[in-house]
């Protein structure tokens, strides 16, 4: 999870094994992200975007919503 101005970005990853002898984990799901809006708690879906792109897209969506009066 990562905090930024508009809210919190949650980016899906696989947990790291705690025991070095454990079997390797599958590849990370990569890209699946969502943002929890700070002011409203809304959770818009932002699938298949790396964290920086997901944050940028969230900001653009917020700006559009503000421009539309919503």
Residue frames relative to the residue before (quaternion, step in Angstrom):
aa qw qx qy qz dx dy dz
X 1.0000 0.0000 0.0000 0.0000 0.00 0.00 0.00
X 0.0624 -0.7935 0.6053 -0.0011 3.54 -1.08 0.82
X 0.3157 -0.7496 0.5556 0.1721 3.56 -0.85 1.01
X 0.0832 0.7536 -0.6511 0.0344 3.56 -1.14 0.74
X 0.8082 -0.3750 0.1745 0.4192 3.57 -1.29 0.28
X 0.7621 0.3898 -0.2108 0.4720 3.61 0.89 -0.89
X 0.7994 -0.1904 0.1461 0.5507 3.58 1.16 -0.37
X 0.6150 -0.5232 0.4434 0.3892 3.53 -1.08 -0.85
X 0.2380 -0.7557 0.5961 0.1300 3.55 -0.87 0.99
X 0.1127 -0.7603 0.6376 0.0524 3.56 -0.89 0.99
X 0.0622 -0.8059 0.5883 -0.0250 3.56 -0.64 1.18
X 0.3947 -0.7493 0.4863 0.2151 3.58 -0.66 1.14
X 0.1126 0.7503 -0.6460 0.0835 3.54 -1.02 0.93
X 0.5097 -0.6048 0.4979 0.3556 3.56 -1.26 0.25
X 0.5153 -0.6287 0.4836 0.3244 3.55 -1.10 0.69
X 0.4655 -0.6553 0.5192 0.2903 3.55 -1.13 0.67
X 0.5039 -0.6388 0.4682 0.3446 3.62 -0.96 0.73
X 0.3912 -0.7247 0.5179 0.2312 3.58 -1.00 0.78
X 0.7264 0.3448 -0.2122 0.5554 3.57 1.20 -0.50
X 0.4446 -0.7200 0.4577 0.2728 3.62 -0.58 1.09
X 0.6538 0.5243 -0.3127 0.4471 3.62 1.17 -0.43
X 0.4871 0.6742 -0.4333 0.3471 3.59 1.25 -0.15
X 0.6008 -0.5489 0.4359 0.3844 3.53 -1.26 0.45
X 0.5630 -0.5918 0.4405 0.3726 3.60 -1.11 0.58
X 0.4521 -0.6840 0.5090 0.2621 3.55 -1.12 0.70
X 0.5879 -0.5492 0.4334 0.4062 3.59 -1.20 0.36
X 0.6853 -0.4638 0.3614 0.4298 3.54 -1.29 0.27
X 0.5892 -0.5783 0.4378 0.3561 3.56 -1.12 0.74
X 0.5485 -0.6185 0.4340 0.3581 3.62 -1.02 0.69
X 0.1931 -0.8620 0.4548 0.1133 3.57 1.25 -0.43
X 0.8580 0.2175 -0.1630 0.4359 3.52 -0.96 0.91
X 0.6239 0.5488 -0.3700 0.4156 3.60 1.02 -0.57
X 0.1133 0.7964 -0.5758 0.1460 3.53 -0.58 1.22
X 0.0147 0.7598 -0.6464 -0.0675 3.51 -1.31 0.30
X 0.3241 -0.7321 0.5728 0.1757 3.51 -1.26 0.54
X 0.2173 -0.7158 0.6478 0.1438 3.54 -1.04 0.85
X 0.3624 -0.7575 0.5035 0.2035 3.58 -0.49 1.22
X 0.5242 -0.6748 0.4339 0.2856 3.56 -0.87 1.03
X 0.7662 0.4127 -0.2207 0.4403 3.60 0.73 -0.98
X 0.8052 0.3059 -0.1325 0.4905 3.57 1.00 -0.79
X 0.3940 -0.7170 0.4831 0.3118 3.58 1.15 -0.53
X 0.4100 0.7104 -0.4746 0.3192 3.59 1.29 0.09
X 0.2027 -0.7789 0.5867 0.0894 3.56 -1.17 0.68
X 0.0777 -0.7965 0.5987 0.0327 3.60 -0.02 1.24
X 0.4550 -0.6825 0.4983 0.2809 3.58 -1.04 0.71
X 0.0029 -0.7780 0.6276 -0.0277 3.58 -0.91 0.93
X 0.0170 0.8611 -0.5068 0.0373 3.55 0.61 1.14
X 0.8692 0.1752 -0.1348 0.4424 3.50 -1.32 0.58
X 0.5527 0.5452 -0.4381 0.4532 3.57 0.93 0.90
X 0.4538 -0.6467 0.5284 0.3110 3.60 -0.93 0.80
X 0.7251 -0.4810 0.2611 0.4180 3.63 -1.13 0.52
X 0.6848 0.4830 -0.3148 0.4457 3.64 0.75 -0.92
X 0.6725 0.4829 -0.2980 0.4752 3.60 0.96 -0.82
X 0.6249 0.5356 -0.3391 0.4556 3.59 1.05 -0.72
X 0.6468 0.5036 -0.3146 0.4786 3.59 1.00 -0.83
X 0.6548 0.5052 -0.3143 0.4661 3.61 0.91 -0.89
X 0.6616 0.4952 -0.3157 0.4663 3.59 0.93 -0.82
X 0.6284 0.5342 -0.3333 0.4568 3.58 1.00 -0.78
X 0.6458 0.5114 -0.3187 0.4689 3.59 0.99 -0.82
X 0.6511 0.5079 -0.3213 0.4636 3.61 0.94 -0.85
X 0.6481 0.5128 -0.3201 0.4632 3.59 0.95 -0.83
X 0.6418 0.5226 -0.3137 0.4654 3.58 1.00 -0.83
X 0.6534 0.5095 -0.3084 0.4674 3.58 0.97 -0.89
X 0.6493 0.5108 -0.3186 0.4647 3.61 0.96 -0.82
X 0.6530 0.5107 -0.3091 0.4662 3.56 0.96 -0.90
X 0.6565 0.4966 -0.3149 0.4725 3.61 0.97 -0.81
X 0.6610 0.5146 -0.3011 0.4557 3.58 1.03 -0.78
X 0.6896 0.4580 -0.2627 0.4956 3.55 1.19 -0.62
X 0.5464 -0.6372 0.3817 0.3870 3.58 1.30 0.05
X 0.6406 0.5299 -0.3240 0.4516 3.60 1.23 0.30
